[in-house]
Amino acid sequence: MKKPKIVFNSPGFKALLNTDSMHQVVEEVANHIADKANSNYGGDGYKVTTQVGGYGGGRWIGFVTATDEDSLKAESEDSALTRAL
């Protein structure tokens, strides 16, 4: 019996990764991580940014970043963001 051949459909994956639904999923996950990081240090200094990145021809990516001195210190001293992951 022949093994079935798997064909990778790059245009199809690219189309899926660039949908509004995928943007919503990426944003929800990033917001969840930011909420946990903010909870870890008791503030609201971690914020979310999403954009279409260039990897693999483009797809939605999310960033959670410290926005003030307190949240930077919370990551540096207590790993507030790292623990949120």
Protein Blocks (a to p, Z undefined) as FASTA:
>chain_A
ZZddddddfklmmmmmmgmklmmmmmmmmmmmmmmmmmmnopakbccdddddfehhiaad
dddddfbfklmmmmmmnommmmmZZ
